């Protein structure tokens, strides 16, 4: 019996020691990491296979296309592109400081929760070159060619002119410049709805990921440069925002340095802010006027409108996932499923 007991004990120790490794970020100095697919999606001529440990890189001049499927592609920190069915794009440049891609066919939604310093995202669609200078929500179509701005502002270069497209407006990207027109932001389709569901799941996974960053001393938090896991940050305010793998949810989320709100109305917590929100102070003794009485009491957090145990709140003024280069990410914990091929959208694991 003793060898069996020792074997069981070692298994528990190994399982517990694996948890920090599972929560480590994956590192990438490039834009274009395929974080999630549903149905059939291709990188070049290769089918993107479901995997618990690898997230393919989209190299420069490579093409991503879908058949009866969809794909989620991480661009700069806080910016994600979601490609609809029977759609394709070509990665022109994949540097963080200069990310350019061309939508070739079909439709795509770009959710920009944060525009990190010294990063740039430009999307070419037919005759228009669209720069996303502000966080927001943008819809691109090739037939007819147009950009719709649900939230934010898009700067469009076309026919030698520059046109600003504000929230609630759309612009044709085919041929000569047409006037900016209004559109109904409630008139959405399955791609818009899927993007919103994915955005909600990614935001939900942020809370426990940000808490893990705080608990590990911000080790390895940089999106660009790997950091030793034994080397804590001097300050959680002095960090780099980035994509991070959350093993409890089996998916990738975004962890900012400050506070970020998604255009869908969900909050992204920084390591510092989430520690403050989740910290439970020691009980205080209410002695009353006589010096006796009351017993311990605990301050409580005010309820929020987000519905996630007071952790993810809807933004008051809302208008409506560091990554590894083709890399080995953290493996999934328990039976949670990672992005690729998960019909539940990578959700369901219990947060920390």
Short mmCIF file of the C-alpha atoms (twelve columns), coordinates in Angstrom:
data_MODEL
# 
_entry.id   MODEL 
# 
loop_
_atom_site.group_PDB 
_atom_site.id 
_atom_site.type_symbol 
_atom_site.label_atom_id 
_atom_site.label_alt_id 
_atom_site.label_comp_id 
_atom_site.label_asym_id 
_atom_site.label_seq_id 
_atom_site.Cartn_x 
_atom_site.Cartn_y 
_atom_site.Cartn_z 
_atom_site.pdbx_PDB_model_num 
ATOM 1   C CA . UNK A 1   0.000   0.000  0.000   1 
ATOM 2   C CA . UNK A 2   2.859   2.359  0.721   1 
ATOM 3   C CA . UNK A 3   4.070   2.600  -2.902  1 
ATOM 4   C CA . UNK A 4   0.476   3.268  -3.995  1 
ATOM 5   C CA . UNK A 5   0.105   6.047  -1.395  1 
ATOM 6   C CA . UNK A 6   3.424   7.592  -2.451  1 
ATOM 7   C CA . UNK A 7   2.445   7.435  -6.115  1 
ATOM 8   C CA . UNK A 8   -0.865  9.140  -5.369  1 
ATOM 9   C CA . UNK A 9   0.861   11.826 -3.299  1 
ATOM 10  C CA . UNK A 10  3.380   12.515 -6.071  1 
ATOM 11  C CA . UNK A 11  0.577   12.772 -8.618  1 
ATOM 12  C CA . UNK A 12  -1.149  15.430 -6.507  1 
ATOM 13  C CA . UNK A 13  2.121   17.340 -6.040  1 
ATOM 14  C CA . UNK A 14  2.840   17.263 -9.764  1 
ATOM 15  C CA . UNK A 15  -0.687  18.398 -10.585 1 
ATOM 16  C CA . UNK A 16  -0.461  21.321 -8.166  1 
ATOM 17  C CA . UNK A 17  2.980   22.333 -9.363  1 
ATOM 18  C CA . UNK A 18  1.699   22.394 -12.962 1 
ATOM 19  C CA . UNK A 19  -0.907  25.070 -12.262 1 
ATOM 20  C CA . UNK A 20  1.508   28.054 -12.326 1 
ATOM 21  C CA . UNK A 21  2.976   26.764 -15.589 1 
ATOM 22  C CA . UNK A 22  -0.493  26.467 -17.061 1 
ATOM 23  C CA . UNK A 23  -1.186  30.072 -16.254 1 
ATOM 24  C CA . UNK A 24  1.937   31.430 -17.906 1 
ATOM 25  C CA . UNK A 25  1.462   33.805 -20.824 1 
ATOM 26  C CA . UNK A 26  2.391   32.916 -24.344 1 
ATOM 27  C CA . UNK A 27  4.696   35.399 -26.011 1 
ATOM 28  C CA . UNK A 28  4.571   36.960 -29.445 1 
ATOM 29  C CA . UNK A 29  6.228   40.026 -30.894 1 
ATOM 30  C CA . UNK A 30  3.935   39.881 -33.931 1 
ATOM 31  C CA . UNK A 31  0.303   40.412 -34.805 1 
ATOM 32  C CA . UNK A 32  -1.699  37.588 -36.293 1 
ATOM 33  C CA . UNK A 33  -2.249  34.671 -33.919 1 
ATOM 34  C CA . UNK A 34  -5.237  32.418 -34.571 1 
ATOM 35  C CA . UNK A 35  -6.755  32.037 -31.117 1 
ATOM 36  C CA . UNK A 36  -10.030 30.291 -31.940 1 
ATOM 37  C CA . UNK A 37  -11.840 28.605 -34.814 1 
ATOM 38  C CA . UNK A 38  -15.253 27.097 -35.386 1 
ATOM 39  C CA . UNK A 39  -15.901 24.778 -38.319 1 
ATOM 40  C CA . UNK A 40  -13.513 24.827 -41.270 1 
ATOM 41  C CA . UNK A 41  -10.744 27.424 -41.335 1 
ATOM 42  C CA . UNK A 42  -7.460  27.399 -43.265 1 
ATOM 43  C CA . UNK A 43  -4.063  29.010 -42.888 1 
ATOM 44  C CA . UNK A 44  -2.717  28.897 -46.416 1 
ATOM 45  C CA . UNK A 45  -3.632  25.435 -47.657 1 
ATOM 46  C CA . UNK A 46  -3.515  23.854 -44.206 1 
ATOM 47  C CA . UNK A 47  -6.611  23.211 -42.113 1 
ATOM 48  C CA . UNK A 48  -6.334  24.860 -38.708 1 
ATOM 49  C CA . UNK A 49  -6.640  21.857 -36.408 1 
ATOM 50  C CA . UNK A 50  -8.029  22.101 -32.892 1 
ATOM 51  C CA . UNK A 51  -5.198  22.138 -30.354 1 
ATOM 52  C CA . UNK A 52  -4.816  22.594 -26.610 1 
ATOM 53  C CA . UNK A 53  -1.264  23.881 -26.823 1 
ATOM 54  C CA . UNK A 54  -0.607  25.621 -30.132 1 
ATOM 55  C CA . UNK A 55  -1.926  28.815 -31.693 1 
ATOM 56  C CA . UNK A 56  -0.784  29.265 -35.301 1 
ATOM 57  C CA . UNK A 57  0.947   32.442 -36.425 1 
ATOM 58  C CA . UNK A 58  -0.198  34.231 -39.553 1 
ATOM 59  C CA . UNK A 59  3.038   35.176 -41.314 1 
ATOM 60  C CA . UNK A 60  3.396   38.105 -43.679 1 
ATOM 61  C CA . UNK A 61  1.750   37.425 -47.064 1 
ATOM 62  C CA . UNK A 62  -0.078  34.411 -45.627 1 
ATOM 63  C CA . UNK A 63  -3.810  34.034 -46.141 1 
ATOM 64  C CA . UNK A 64  -6.498  32.949 -43.690 1 
ATOM 65  C CA . UNK A 65  -9.790  31.773 -45.103 1 
ATOM 66  C CA . UNK A 66  -12.935 30.093 -43.872 1 
ATOM 67  C CA . UNK A 67  -15.479 27.815 -45.492 1 
ATOM 68  C CA . UNK A 68  -18.385 26.856 -43.273 1 
ATOM 69  C CA . UNK A 69  -16.630 28.225 -40.260 1 
ATOM 70  C CA . UNK A 70  -15.313 31.285 -38.460 1 
ATOM 71  C CA . UNK A 71  -11.941 32.349 -37.083 1 
ATOM 72  C CA . UNK A 72  -10.730 34.712 -34.373 1 
ATOM 73  C CA . UNK A 73  -7.322  36.314 -34.959 1 
ATOM 74  C CA . UNK A 74  -5.420  38.404 -32.400 1 
ATOM 75  C CA . UNK A 75  -3.812  41.528 -33.777 1 
ATOM 76  C CA . UNK A 76  -2.144  44.142 -31.557 1 
ATOM 77  C CA . UNK A 77  -2.819  43.993 -27.781 1 
ATOM 78  C CA . UNK A 78  -6.523  44.648 -27.254 1 
ATOM 79  C CA . UNK A 79  -7.483  44.362 -30.946 1 
ATOM 80  C CA . UNK A 80  -9.036  41.180 -32.362 1 
ATOM 81  C CA . UNK A 81  -10.429 40.357 -35.815 1 
ATOM 82  C CA . UNK A 82  -13.288 37.878 -36.214 1 
ATOM 83  C CA . UNK A 83  -13.652 36.461 -39.707 1 
ATOM 84  C CA . UNK A 84  -17.070 35.349 -40.936 1 
ATOM 85  C CA . UNK A 85  -18.026 32.313 -43.000 1 
ATOM 86  C CA . UNK A 86  -16.728 32.035 -46.578 1 
ATOM 87  C CA . UNK A 87  -14.346 34.914 -45.981 1 
ATOM 88  C CA . UNK A 88  -10.615 35.495 -46.326 1 
ATOM 89  C CA . UNK A 89  -7.865  37.999 -45.574 1 
ATOM 90  C CA . UNK A 90  -4.182  38.389 -46.381 1 
ATOM 91  C CA . UNK A 91  -1.653  39.522 -43.761 1 
ATOM 92  C CA . UNK A 92  0.388   42.268 -45.415 1 
ATOM 93  C CA . UNK A 93  2.600   43.155 -42.430 1 
ATOM 94  C CA . UNK A 94  2.427   41.681 -38.959 1 
ATOM 95  C CA . UNK A 95  4.566   44.011 -36.872 1 
ATOM 96  C CA . UNK A 96  2.923   45.441 -33.777 1 
ATOM 97  C CA . UNK A 97  3.940   48.945 -34.778 1 
ATOM 98  C CA . UNK A 98  2.584   48.390 -38.292 1 
ATOM 99  C CA . UNK A 99  -0.152  45.770 -38.653 1 
ATOM 100 C CA . UNK A 100 -1.749  45.754 -42.098 1 
ATOM 101 C CA . UNK A 101 -4.120  43.214 -43.597 1 
ATOM 102 C CA . UNK A 102 -6.386  43.048 -46.620 1 
ATOM 103 C CA . UNK A 103 -9.904  41.645 -46.514 1 
ATOM 104 C CA . UNK A 104 -10.202 39.713 -49.765 1 
ATOM 105 C CA . UNK A 105 -13.657 38.156 -49.562 1 
ATOM 106 C CA . UNK A 106 -16.599 38.030 -47.206 1 
ATOM 107 C CA . UNK A 107 -16.920 39.901 -43.941 1 
ATOM 108 C CA . UNK A 108 -15.041 40.601 -40.713 1 
ATOM 109 C CA . UNK A 109 -15.619 42.368 -37.413 1 
ATOM 110 C CA . UNK A 110 -12.774 44.117 -35.587 1 
ATOM 111 C CA . UNK A 111 -13.219 44.591 -31.848 1 
ATOM 112 C CA . UNK A 112 -10.721 47.145 -30.518 1 
ATOM 113 C CA . UNK A 113 -10.879 47.142 -26.714 1 
ATOM 114 C CA . UNK A 114 -7.650  49.063 -26.397 1 
ATOM 115 C CA . UNK A 115 -5.200  50.740 -28.750 1 
ATOM 116 C CA . UNK A 116 -1.810  50.151 -27.154 1 
ATOM 117 C CA . UNK A 117 0.882   52.800 -27.390 1 
ATOM 118 C CA . UNK A 118 3.111   52.585 -30.479 1 
ATOM 119 C CA . UNK A 119 0.825   50.120 -32.261 1 
ATOM 120 C CA . UNK A 120 -1.073  50.545 -35.515 1 
ATOM 121 C CA . UNK A 121 -3.852  48.571 -37.214 1 
ATOM 122 C CA . UNK A 122 -4.769  49.240 -40.861 1 
ATOM 123 C CA . UNK A 123 -7.239  47.199 -42.893 1 
ATOM 124 C CA . UNK A 124 -7.472  47.386 -46.683 1 
ATOM 125 C CA . UNK A 125 -10.853 46.571 -48.210 1 
ATOM 126 C CA . UNK A 126 -11.351 46.984 -51.964 1 
ATOM 127 C CA . UNK A 127 -10.565 50.643 -52.759 1 
ATOM 128 C CA . UNK A 128 -10.357 51.850 -49.158 1 
ATOM 129 C CA . UNK A 129 -7.522  51.841 -46.618 1 
ATOM 130 C CA . UNK A 130 -8.983  52.067 -43.124 1 
ATOM 131 C CA . UNK A 131 -6.927  53.100 -40.086 1 
ATOM 132 C CA . UNK A 132 -8.339  52.223 -36.673 1 
ATOM 133 C CA . UNK A 133 -7.074  55.045 -34.517 1 
ATOM 134 C CA . UNK A 134 -9.515  54.670 -31.645 1 
ATOM 135 C CA . UNK A 135 -10.913 51.752 -29.708 1 
ATOM 136 C CA . UNK A 136 -14.314 50.722 -30.985 1 
ATOM 137 C CA . UNK A 137 -16.244 48.198 -33.050 1 
ATOM 138 C CA . UNK A 138 -15.878 48.031 -36.836 1 
ATOM 139 C CA . UNK A 139 -17.605 45.873 -39.466 1 
ATOM 140 C CA . UNK A 140 -16.074 45.279 -42.913 1 
ATOM 141 C CA . UNK A 141 -17.769 43.731 -45.954 1 
ATOM 142 C CA . UNK A 142 -16.535 43.106 -49.488 1 
ATOM 143 C CA . UNK A 143 -19.908 42.658 -51.242 1 
ATOM 144 C CA . UNK A 144 -20.920 45.397 -51.173 1 
ATOM 145 C CA . UNK A 145 -17.601 46.889 -50.130 1 
ATOM 146 C CA . UNK A 146 -18.123 49.070 -47.062 1 
ATOM 147 C CA . UNK A 147 -17.117 49.814 -43.488 1 
ATOM 148 C CA . UNK A 148 -19.621 50.290 -40.682 1 
ATOM 149 C CA . UNK A 149 -18.548 51.958 -37.438 1 
ATOM 150 C CA . UNK A 150 -20.635 50.753 -34.490 1 
ATOM 151 C CA . UNK A 151 -18.354 52.509 -32.015 1 
ATOM 152 C CA . UNK A 152 -15.175 54.566 -32.400 1 
ATOM 153 C CA . UNK A 153 -13.851 56.470 -35.416 1 
ATOM 154 C CA . UNK A 154 -12.333 55.108 -38.647 1 
ATOM 155 C CA . UNK A 155 -10.040 57.127 -40.906 1 
ATOM 156 C CA . UNK A 156 -10.483 56.047 -44.531 1 
ATOM 157 C CA . UNK A 157 -8.033  56.837 -47.333 1 
ATOM 158 C CA . UNK A 158 -9.667  56.467 -50.749 1 
ATOM 159 C CA . UNK A 159 -9.271  58.159 -54.110 1 
ATOM 160 C CA . UNK A 160 -6.636  60.477 -52.699 1 
ATOM 161 C CA . UNK A 161 -8.902  61.762 -49.955 1 
ATOM 162 C CA . UNK A 162 -9.213  61.134 -46.230 1 
ATOM 163 C CA . UNK A 163 -12.672 60.612 -44.745 1 
ATOM 164 C CA . UNK A 164 -13.524 60.237 -41.049 1 
ATOM 165 C CA . UNK A 165 -16.344 57.798 -40.308 1 
ATOM 166 C CA . UNK A 166 -17.844 58.218 -36.849 1 
ATOM 167 C CA . UNK A 167 -20.028 55.893 -34.774 1 
ATOM 168 C CA . UNK A 168 -23.362 55.074 -36.393 1 
ATOM 169 C CA . UNK A 169 -22.045 55.873 -39.870 1 
ATOM 170 C CA . UNK A 170 -20.900 53.767 -42.826 1 
ATOM 171 C CA . UNK A 171 -18.925 54.417 -46.002 1 
ATOM 172 C CA . UNK A 172 -18.804 52.590 -49.326 1 
ATOM 173 C CA . UNK A 173 -15.292 51.330 -50.168 1 
ATOM 174 C CA . UNK A 174 -15.873 50.618 -53.837 1 
ATOM 175 C CA . UNK A 175 -15.086 53.081 -56.603 1 
ATOM 176 C CA . UNK A 176 -15.285 56.811 -56.069 1 
ATOM 177 C CA . UNK A 177 -15.809 58.274 -52.621 1 
ATOM 178 C CA . UNK A 178 -19.458 58.306 -51.630 1 
ATOM 179 C CA . UNK A 179 -20.937 60.332 -48.831 1 
ATOM 180 C CA . UNK A 180 -20.917 59.007 -45.289 1 
ATOM 181 C CA . UNK A 181 -24.329 57.590 -44.441 1 
ATOM 182 C CA . UNK A 182 -26.169 56.594 -41.301 1 
ATOM 183 C CA . UNK A 183 -27.061 52.987 -40.625 1 
ATOM 184 C CA . UNK A 184 -29.175 51.169 -38.066 1 
ATOM 185 C CA . UNK A 185 -26.857 49.728 -35.403 1 
ATOM 186 C CA . UNK A 186 -29.590 47.286 -34.397 1 
ATOM 187 C CA . UNK A 187 -29.584 45.750 -37.882 1 
ATOM 188 C CA . UNK A 188 -27.086 42.946 -37.232 1 
ATOM 189 C CA . UNK A 189 -26.483 39.430 -38.523 1 
ATOM 190 C CA . UNK A 190 -25.023 36.134 -37.278 1 
ATOM 191 C CA . UNK A 191 -21.419 37.371 -37.557 1 
ATOM 192 C CA . UNK A 192 -22.155 40.422 -35.421 1 
ATOM 193 C CA . UNK A 193 -23.951 38.271 -32.861 1 
ATOM 194 C CA . UNK A 194 -21.142 35.690 -32.755 1 
ATOM 195 C CA . UNK A 195 -18.549 38.419 -32.288 1 
ATOM 196 C CA . UNK A 196 -20.537 39.807 -29.379 1 
ATOM 197 C CA . UNK A 197 -20.724 36.380 -27.698 1 
ATOM 198 C CA . UNK A 198 -16.992 35.872 -28.155 1 
ATOM 199 C CA . UNK A 199 -16.312 39.346 -26.798 1 
ATOM 200 C CA . UNK A 200 -18.339 38.543 -23.698 1 
ATOM 201 C CA . UNK A 201 -16.461 35.278 -23.074 1 
ATOM 202 C CA . UNK A 202 -13.056 36.895 -23.559 1 
ATOM 203 C CA . UNK A 203 -13.971 39.606 -21.052 1 
ATOM 204 C CA . UNK A 204 -15.225 37.049 -18.526 1 
ATOM 205 C CA . UNK A 205 -11.901 35.208 -18.681 1 
ATOM 206 C CA . UNK A 206 -10.007 38.433 -17.947 1 
ATOM 207 C CA . UNK A 207 -10.810 38.543 -14.221 1 
ATOM 208 C CA . UNK A 208 -9.065  35.367 -13.086 1 
ATOM 209 C CA . UNK A 209 -6.230  35.931 -15.576 1 
ATOM 210 C CA . UNK A 210 -5.571  39.424 -14.193 1 
ATOM 211 C CA . UNK A 211 -5.711  38.054 -10.646 1 
ATOM 212 C CA . UNK A 212 -3.158  35.377 -11.566 1 
ATOM 213 C CA . UNK A 213 -0.849  38.040 -12.992 1 
ATOM 214 C CA . UNK A 214 -1.079  39.941 -9.730  1 
ATOM 215 C CA . UNK A 215 -0.484  36.836 -7.604  1 
ATOM 216 C CA . UNK A 216 2.571   35.841 -9.629  1 
ATOM 217 C CA . UNK A 217 4.110   39.281 -9.237  1 
ATOM 218 C CA . UNK A 218 3.454   40.186 -12.872 1 
ATOM 219 C CA . UNK A 219 6.109   37.650 -13.922 1 
ATOM 220 C CA . UNK A 220 6.166   36.987 -17.641 1 
ATOM 221 C CA . UNK A 221 3.415   39.521 -18.259 1 
ATOM 222 C CA . UNK A 222 5.066   41.280 -21.185 1 
ATOM 223 C CA . UNK A 223 3.391   40.769 -24.549 1 
ATOM 224 C CA . UNK A 224 6.650   41.302 -26.385 1 
ATOM 225 C CA . UNK A 225 9.544   40.022 -24.301 1 
ATOM 226 C CA . UNK A 226 9.665   36.844 -22.199 1 
ATOM 227 C CA . UNK A 227 10.453  37.470 -18.537 1 
ATOM 228 C CA . UNK A 228 11.768  34.962 -16.005 1 
ATOM 229 C CA . UNK A 229 8.895   33.534 -13.975 1 
ATOM 230 C CA . UNK A 230 10.944  34.087 -10.810 1 
ATOM 231 C CA . UNK A 231 11.411  37.790 -11.460 1 
ATOM 232 C CA . UNK A 232 8.551   39.940 -10.129 1 
ATOM 233 C CA . UNK A 233 7.721   43.326 -11.592 1 
ATOM 234 C CA . UNK A 234 8.936   46.370 -9.737  1 
ATOM 235 C CA . UNK A 235 5.474   47.857 -10.174 1 
ATOM 236 C CA . UNK A 236 2.257   46.547 -11.655 1 
ATOM 237 C CA . UNK A 237 1.742   49.991 -13.152 1 
ATOM 238 C CA . UNK A 238 4.963   49.518 -15.144 1 
ATOM 239 C CA . UNK A 239 3.820   46.676 -17.377 1 
ATOM 240 C CA . UNK A 240 2.971   45.902 -20.960 1 
ATOM 241 C CA . UNK A 241 -0.662  45.115 -21.871 1 
ATOM 242 C CA . UNK A 242 -1.059  41.796 -23.600 1 
ATOM 243 C CA . UNK A 243 -2.940  38.646 -24.488 1 
ATOM 244 C CA . UNK A 244 -2.818  35.922 -21.849 1 
ATOM 245 C CA . UNK A 245 -3.901  32.296 -21.785 1 
ATOM 246 C CA . UNK A 246 -6.400  31.508 -19.023 1 
ATOM 247 C CA . UNK A 247 -6.249  27.775 -18.206 1 
ATOM 248 C CA . UNK A 248 -9.379  27.844 -16.072 1 
ATOM 249 C CA . UNK A 249 -11.448 29.015 -19.040 1 
ATOM 250 C CA . UNK A 250 -9.321  27.254 -21.648 1 
ATOM 251 C CA . UNK A 251 -9.061  30.391 -23.764 1 
ATOM 252 C CA . UNK A 252 -7.086  33.573 -24.364 1 
ATOM 253 C CA . UNK A 253 -8.046  36.900 -22.856 1 
ATOM 254 C CA . UNK A 254 -6.726  40.446 -22.712 1 
ATOM 255 C CA . UNK A 255 -5.087  41.958 -19.618 1 
ATOM 256 C CA . UNK A 256 -4.526  45.727 -19.752 1 
ATOM 257 C CA . UNK A 257 -2.325  47.833 -17.490 1 
ATOM 258 C CA . UNK A 258 -5.088  50.276 -16.635 1 
ATOM 259 C CA . UNK A 259 -8.834  49.979 -17.067 1 
ATOM 260 C CA . UNK A 260 -10.265 49.078 -20.470 1 
ATOM 261 C CA . UNK A 261 -13.864 48.733 -21.608 1 
ATOM 262 C CA . UNK A 262 -14.930 46.671 -24.590 1 
ATOM 263 C CA . UNK A 263 -17.324 48.231 -27.105 1 
ATOM 264 C CA . UNK A 264 -19.789 45.558 -25.982 1 
ATOM 265 C CA . UNK A 265 -19.826 47.100 -22.514 1 
ATOM 266 C CA . UNK A 266 -17.567 44.740 -20.548 1 
ATOM 267 C CA . UNK A 267 -14.709 45.766 -18.310 1 
ATOM 268 C CA . UNK A 268 -11.145 44.477 -18.611 1 
ATOM 269 C CA . UNK A 269 -9.318  44.547 -15.283 1 
ATOM 270 C CA . UNK A 270 -5.650  45.271 -14.763 1 
ATOM 271 C CA . UNK A 271 -3.724  43.172 -12.193 1 
ATOM 272 C CA . UNK A 272 -3.694  46.079 -9.751  1 
ATOM 273 C CA . UNK A 273 -7.385  46.920 -10.102 1 
ATOM 274 C CA . UNK A 274 -8.643  43.363 -9.843  1 
ATOM 275 C CA . UNK A 275 -6.590  42.800 -6.671  1 
ATOM 276 C CA . UNK A 276 -8.246  45.803 -5.079  1 
ATOM 277 C CA . UNK A 277 -11.712 44.702 -6.126  1 
ATOM 278 C CA . UNK A 278 -11.304 41.109 -4.931  1 
ATOM 279 C CA . UNK A 279 -9.368  41.889 -1.743  1 
ATOM 280 C CA . UNK A 280 -11.293 41.052 1.453   1 
ATOM 281 C CA . UNK A 281 -10.003 43.088 4.431   1 
ATOM 282 C CA . UNK A 282 -9.834  41.550 7.918   1 
ATOM 283 C CA . UNK A 283 -13.025 41.790 9.990   1 
ATOM 284 C CA . UNK A 284 -13.589 44.864 12.136  1 
ATOM 285 C CA . UNK A 285 -15.108 44.543 15.607  1 
ATOM 286 C CA . UNK A 286 -18.099 46.772 16.249  1 
ATOM 287 C CA . UNK A 287 -17.978 47.387 20.003  1 
ATOM 288 C CA . UNK A 288 -20.808 49.890 20.131  1 
ATOM 289 C CA . UNK A 289 -21.179 52.619 22.709  1 
ATOM 290 C CA . UNK A 290 -20.762 50.257 25.667  1 
ATOM 291 C CA . UNK A 291 -17.544 48.715 24.365  1 
ATOM 292 C CA . UNK A 292 -19.242 45.389 23.755  1 
ATOM 293 C CA . UNK A 293 -21.402 43.777 21.277  1 
ATOM 294 C CA . UNK A 294 -21.508 43.590 17.628  1 
ATOM 295 C CA . UNK A 295 -19.040 40.874 16.601  1 
ATOM 296 C CA . UNK A 296 -16.956 40.898 13.430  1 
ATOM 297 C CA . UNK A 297 -18.308 42.467 10.269  1 
ATOM 298 C CA . UNK A 298 -16.972 42.529 6.692   1 
ATOM 299 C CA . UNK A 299 -17.288 45.365 4.181   1 
ATOM 300 C CA . UNK A 300 -18.950 44.238 0.966   1 
ATOM 301 C CA . UNK A 301 -18.643 45.201 -2.685  1 
ATOM 302 C CA . UNK A 302 -21.553 47.042 -4.203  1 
ATOM 303 C CA . UNK A 303 -23.508 45.026 -6.767  1 
ATOM 304 C CA . UNK A 304 -22.893 45.709 -10.448 1 
ATOM 305 C CA . UNK A 305 -24.985 45.389 -13.567 1 
ATOM 306 C CA . UNK A 306 -22.739 42.871 -15.295 1 
ATOM 307 C CA . UNK A 307 -24.142 39.766 -13.656 1 
ATOM 308 C CA . UNK A 308 -20.800 38.012 -13.116 1 
ATOM 309 C CA . UNK A 309 -20.673 37.996 -9.314  1 
ATOM 310 C CA . UNK A 310 -19.918 41.693 -9.285  1 
ATOM 311 C CA . UNK A 311 -16.680 41.253 -11.226 1 
ATOM 312 C CA . UNK A 312 -17.486 42.214 -14.803 1 
ATOM 313 C CA . UNK A 313 -19.738 45.241 -15.012 1 
ATOM 314 C CA . UNK A 314 -21.430 46.766 -18.011 1 
ATOM 315 C CA . UNK A 315 -19.988 50.102 -19.009 1 
ATOM 316 C CA . UNK A 316 -22.209 53.026 -18.140 1 
ATOM 317 C CA . UNK A 317 -21.933 54.550 -21.610 1 
ATOM 318 C CA . UNK A 318 -21.452 51.454 -23.747 1 
ATOM 319 C CA . UNK A 319 -22.652 51.556 -27.316 1 
ATOM 320 C CA . UNK A 320 -23.493 48.168 -27.958 1 
ATOM 321 C CA . UNK A 321 -7.253  36.923 -26.108 1 
ATOM 322 C CA . UNK A 322 1.049   37.308 -23.808 1 
ATOM 323 C CA . UNK A 323 0.791   34.985 -27.020 1 
ATOM 324 C CA . UNK A 324 3.267   32.485 -28.357 1 
ATOM 325 C CA . UNK A 325 4.468   32.611 -31.938 1 
ATOM 326 C CA . UNK A 326 3.002   29.470 -33.331 1 
ATOM 327 C CA . UNK A 327 3.756   28.663 -29.902 1 
ATOM 328 C CA . UNK A 328 3.323   26.407 -27.067 1 
ATOM 329 C CA . UNK A 329 0.810   27.986 -24.813 1 
ATOM 330 C CA . UNK A 330 -0.225  26.788 -21.454 1 
ATOM 331 C CA . UNK A 331 -2.062  23.486 -21.642 1 
ATOM 332 C CA . UNK A 332 -5.686  23.338 -20.648 1 
ATOM 333 C CA . UNK A 333 -6.555  22.602 -17.045 1 
ATOM 334 C CA . UNK A 334 -8.921  19.762 -16.274 1 
ATOM 335 C CA . UNK A 335 -11.436 19.217 -19.037 1 
ATOM 336 C CA . UNK A 336 -11.657 22.826 -20.232 1 
ATOM 337 C CA . UNK A 337 -11.314 23.237 -23.975 1 
ATOM 338 C CA . UNK A 338 -9.117  25.806 -25.679 1 
ATOM 339 C CA . UNK A 339 -10.223 28.102 -28.432 1 
ATOM 340 C CA . UNK A 340 -9.967  25.917 -31.506 1 
ATOM 341 C CA . UNK A 341 -13.117 24.023 -32.272 1 
ATOM 342 C CA . UNK A 342 -14.877 24.559 -28.961 1 
ATOM 343 C CA . UNK A 343 -18.546 25.020 -29.675 1 
ATOM 344 C CA . UNK A 344 -18.998 26.708 -26.326 1 
ATOM 345 C CA . UNK A 345 -16.568 29.418 -27.334 1 
ATOM 346 C CA . UNK A 346 -13.881 28.398 -24.860 1 
ATOM 347 C CA . UNK A 347 -15.930 29.145 -21.793 1 
ATOM 348 C CA . UNK A 348 -17.136 27.356 -18.746 1 
ATOM 349 C CA . UNK A 349 -14.045 26.885 -16.593 1 
ATOM 350 C CA . UNK A 350 -14.240 28.208 -13.073 1 
ATOM 351 C CA . UNK A 351 -12.347 31.434 -12.432 1 
ATOM 352 C CA . UNK A 352 -9.772  31.736 -9.727  1 
# 
